[in-house]
Amino acid sequence: MGYKAACDRCGGRCDPSPALLAQFSPQFFRTSQLAGDLSEAGYNEGDTVTLCEECTYTLLIIDG
């Protein structure tokens, strides 16, 4: 059975696999001013964010 994931941005299925996986490091989460906003949004240190191909493109190319 393959790896199945949903995009954290759009909720769509990442098929055949996520384009981008990122994890909030403990050091970042404990020292960044952004960590407070992320925490309020429900994220915690060590959480993984998963993005599909389209959302990765939008984040890094269009919005970047």
N, C-alpha and C positions, 0 to 999 in steps of 0.2 A: 504494500500500500504506500502511495506517495505522500509527500508533505502537502498539506492543505492549509492555506492561510487566507485570512480576510484582510483587506487593506484598512488601516486605521483611519484613513482620511475619507474615503468614499464608501467603504463597506463592501466593495466588490471583491470577488474571488481573485486571488493572485494565482494565475494559471499559466504556465506549469509551476512557477515558483515566484516568490516575491522579488521585485527588482531591487529593493533596498530594505535591509534590516539594520536597525541602529539600537544600541543599548545605552541608557543613561548610566555613566560611570559614577561610582560613589564619590570620587573626588569632585567631579563636575557638580553633582547634585548637592554636595555639602558646601561648595564655595561660590557657585554662580548665583547672581541676582535673579536670573531667569528661573531658577529652581522653585522659588516661591510660587510663581505663576503656574509652572508645570504641576506642582503639588496641588494647587487649587483646582486644576483641570483633571485631577485624578491620577496623575503619574507619580511614580515613586522611583527611588534609586534602584537600578538594576532592571527596570522595566524595558521591554523591547518594543520598538515601534516598527510596524510593517507597512510598506508602501508598494502598491502595484506599479506597473510600468507607466501608465498614464499619469498617475499622481507624482511619481518620481520625476518624470519629464517636466510637469508643471512646476514643481518645487525648484528643481535645479536649473532648468533652461528658461522657462517663461518668467517665473517670479524671481529667479536667482539673479 
